[in-house]
Amino acid sequence: MGMDWYNMIAMKLGGYSKNWESVKEGISGEDIFEEQLKELLKKYPIALDTGCGHGNFTLKMAHFAENIIGFDFSIEMIKKANQLLEESQITNVQFYHLHAKNLPFQDEHFDIIYNRRGPLSIFREIRVLKNGGIIFGIHIGALDEIKNELKTNGFHSIEINEYNVNEYFSTEEDLARFFTRIPGNIDYLDSKNQPQLKNLVEAYQTNKGLMVPEKRFIWKAFKK
Ligand SMILES: C[S@@+](CC[C@H](N)C(=O)[O-])C[C@H]1O[C@@H](n2cnc3c(N)ncnc32)[C@H](O)[C@@H]1O
């Protein structure tokens, strides 16, 4: 998805945070990723956050790391991230407006590169990860691309796990907020898009309410 779309989301919604009410059945892959990352940061304390968005997750992880650099190609996301950083007491995080394909960091600077639904073009700059360092990600799809990048870039001990839960929304507006945030989607909250929202409601209506399945892949590998 192009940077204009992410700039628009940052300006319209103030970043990439969840802005809908929902309940998940079971443990979400997103929560598992967060818990595993906290543990990894203790052992791999110099971290790169790939496509950090408006930085709220980076700042949450800062408490577990020595230093985290977050970057994003959306200038509006980085403006929000720097605003959140200024408002916090956190001193071990820096945010930069950068494209994943062209990073200004030295070879082997980072112990860990993590990627929470961010760009896979980070593999073009994998030189910034230390030998013996770890790459750790969570994505919704693109599994073949991830496997291929890991193999062709010489990673070893590759682990990929799939997590599935159901997410329940109590109102149509919450469902609209959720789908509006998916990269490339239309604004389902806009009254002119009511027919499309009606189609969504019909598609996801179950006898237990409005339900959307959540599938996540958590992947991890080591650089030689
Ligand atoms: C789905 S959002 C995830 C944001 C954040 N990681 C989070 O978990 O909240 C993807 C982010 O990656 C950024 N992004 C996409 N392609 C990029 C690229 N080539 N270089 C840098 N950032 C990119 C987008 O601007 C967006 O903020």
The ligand as a Gaussian input file, in Angstrom:
#p B3LYP/6-31G(d) Opt

LIG

0 1
 C       -0.087000      -2.076000       9.019000
 S        0.836000      -0.662000       9.520000
 C        1.570000      -1.257000      11.018000
 C        2.105000      -0.148000      11.886000
 C        2.796000      -0.610000      13.187000
 N        3.881000      -1.545000      12.930000
 C        1.799000      -1.222000      14.145000
 O        1.925000      -2.400000      14.436000
 O        0.895000      -0.509000      14.610000
 C        2.194000      -0.691000       8.368000
 C        3.131000       0.494000       8.496000
 O        4.247000       0.266000       7.635000
 C        4.568000       1.482000       6.969000
 N        5.253000       1.134000       5.709000
 C        4.746000       0.436000       4.654000
 N        5.683000       0.281000       3.684000
 C        6.816000       0.884000       4.137000
 C        8.135000       1.037000       3.613000
 N        8.469000       0.534000       2.422000
 N        9.059000       1.684000       4.354000
 C        8.723000       2.175000       5.578000
 N        7.500000       2.073000       6.132000
 C        6.545000       1.422000       5.435000
 C        3.226000       2.193000       6.765000
 O        3.361000       3.581000       6.589000
 C        2.493000       1.816000       8.069000
 O        2.671000       2.782000       9.072000

